Amino acid sequence: MEAYLDFMLIRFGVLAAVVVALALLLLGAAVVLKRRGRLDRARRYADPAARAALRAATRRVTGGPGQGGGRR
């Protein structure tokens, strides 16, 4: 039982480290884009993709087309 708990703790630590590294990477990319004055352009490109991902997640969770009625 102790070995299993150790494994779970190590797994959680690795997962937490990956999440922190990903957050730092995204923050660094945002800072670089902001310094170069291209953050607004990146937001314009990323906004439609983020909205589509949110719509897809909503459909997946609710099991339907969502609040907007969907396409027919």
C-alpha positions in Angstrom: 0.0 0.0 0.0 2.9 2.4 0.8 4.4 1.8 -2.7 1.0 2.7 -4.3 0.8 5.9 -2.3 4.4 6.8 -3.2 3.5 6.2 -6.9 0.4 8.4 -6.7 2.4 11.2 -5.0 5.1 11.1 -7.6 2.5 11.1 -10.4 0.8 14.1 -8.9 4.1 15.9 -8.6 5.0 15.3 -12.2 1.6 16.4 -13.3 1.8 19.6 -11.2 5.3 20.3 -12.6 4.0 20.0 -16.2 1.1 22.3 -15.5 3.4 24.9 -13.9 5.9 24.6 -16.8 3.1 25.1 -19.4 1.8 28.1 -17.5 5.3 29.7 -17.4 5.7 29.0 -21.1 2.4 30.7 -22.0 3.2 33.6 -19.8 6.6 34.0 -21.4 5.1 33.9 -24.9 2.6 36.6 -23.9 5.3 38.8 -22.5 7.4 38.5 -25.7 4.3 39.2 -27.8 3.5 42.2 -25.7 7.0 43.7 -25.9 7.0 43.3 -29.7 3.5 44.9 -30.0 1.9 41.8 -31.5 -0.3 40.7 -28.7 -3.4 42.3 -30.2 -2.8 40.5 -33.5 -2.3 37.2 -31.7 -5.5 37.7 -29.7 -7.4 38.3 -33.0 -6.1 35.0 -34.4 -6.7 33.1 -31.2 -10.2 34.4 -30.3 -12.2 32.4 -33.0 -10.3 29.2 -32.0 -11.0 29.7 -28.3 -14.7 30.4 -29.0 -15.0 27.3 -31.1 -13.3 25.2 -28.4 -15.7 26.6 -25.8 -18.7 25.8 -28.0 -17.4 22.3 -28.5 -16.8 21.7 -24.8 -20.3 23.0 -24.0 -21.8 20.6 -26.6 -19.8 17.8 -25.1 -20.8 18.5 -21.6 -24.5 19.2 -22.2 -25.0 16.6 -24.9 -26.6 19.1 -27.2 -26.0 22.1 -29.5 -25.8 24.5 -26.6 -27.6 27.8 -25.9 -27.1 29.1 -29.4 -29.3 26.5 -31.1 -26.5 25.2 -33.3 -26.4 24.8 -37.1 -29.0 22.9 -39.0 
